[in-house]
């Protein structure tokens, strides 16, 4: 009899623990659903909770990533990520910030602009739009029978700028923000009129023409940037202003590098900039132009400048 009563108590105790654990586990799964929906031209990233919560989410949005800090009044398990069947999303996941806090991170496949951030005690709703990819036209100067200038080591301008143009193209495509058109794909000659016709028919958003400089004074070195006179082409000047902020100090820039010229390649129907990467008549510049690290630093500056330029264009 005593043993039977003791056994009942043990069973009730185990059942009580089991029931309590189930309740706690049920309560810890607060995230009910994550999904995307579209209303007219706006998309919404939605997070629904399975019960009322009382907190202010901290929402931080980058160009292609949204991070949300979720803090609850109880410990919570890290939810398992599920696939979102939508072509706009790379994926999402949760990270534990503390026993009662989660960081929700979602990555988009392209650049987005956040339009709204709304939340209630039962849901979070972030409105956004997809930014259309801008088209960048890269013109590698010269080519074919037109070699351009010759460097102190015997390298031709047409080859130096082609390498830089291809690396710039690859980095732009890797960013997944831009479409890219090269005026020439290899060592071929294209008359200037044909280049301009191709540019004007391409429906591009900006032209970057890449060249190297040369001078009788072998001590002269450094980068420079050309646009049409300001009165004719203020948007191109805006890009150069953006670019100048990002050119690293390791890159030598000429005195008065921001120059105006009526160069024919700049007379297109879109913002157009000609960049002289350096003087290949100078030994130091010639060596730098053959350095992948140097070219990468300039390319990164162009990428940052393009991002800034188009953000200002959107305002």
Secondary structure, 3 states (H helix, E strand, C coil): CHHHHHHHHHHHHHHHHHHHHHHHHHHHCCEEEEEEEEECCEEEEEEEECCCCCCCCEEEECCCEEEEEEECCCCCCCCCCCCCCCCCEEEEEEEEEECCEEEEEEEECCCEEEEEEEECCCEEEEEEEECCCEEEEEEECCECCECCCECCCCCEHHHHHHHHHHHHHHHHHHHCCEEEEECCCCCCCCCHHHHHHHHHHCCCCEEEEEEEECCCCCCCCCEEEEECCCCCCHHHHHHHHHHHHHCCCCCCEEEEEEEECCCHHHCCCCEEEEEEEEECCCHHHHHHHCCHHHHHHHHHHHHHHHHHHHHHHHC
